């Protein structure tokens, strides 16, 4: 969501079952609609939308959210390659129920508040 369709394609090429919101008919869907979808389908959301970095909007149990920050000095192709590589280094357990923030040079994993 809010990322290039080519990222979903690159993730599929890397062996993930990735789908872009456009491909599943959710273009323009509200954040609430996307949350319902990822929970029903047990899918991790990959997005640039910083609204999803707010734990308060996420249900207590969710499959996980990966927030992509800006890669200002990389072409879209290199950014997609970098993101795909970083995602491949994550374990599902690291993402499940958490917010993962990826930005140039670092990956932060924020767990559910206690």
Steps between C-alpha positions, in 0.01 A plus 500: 500500500642837398796327337582422139329202340851395394587437867227235524634348178857497636382337823317232298819440302675451836248231595245695704124497446492875452205689356457869446174663613424575134527130416241405764255781428580711806636810329385800702387284793494654845756403762224313685415299187866409453530393863197275467653345187844430646346344809249287307765384253787488756710726278781735595440856380790674325435873468639852493195624694626627835148473646578130546796587724251596772447191716169644622331437164615139484303223668664311787569211265607562140730332246745790497573823319816599314534876456737616226665836547648703214814389318592846363822408320392177331315442179165322539659180367784507755257588781282200410804275491614631840155458658461149359840401641417646842162326513667169414720539810202530735344202675121484500514500881678837494219653296190329641314740727768765463577811300822479301639831377749477213705798400841552343761339722273351763204283588309560824251254646242646734304249704155529642476728801486309829 
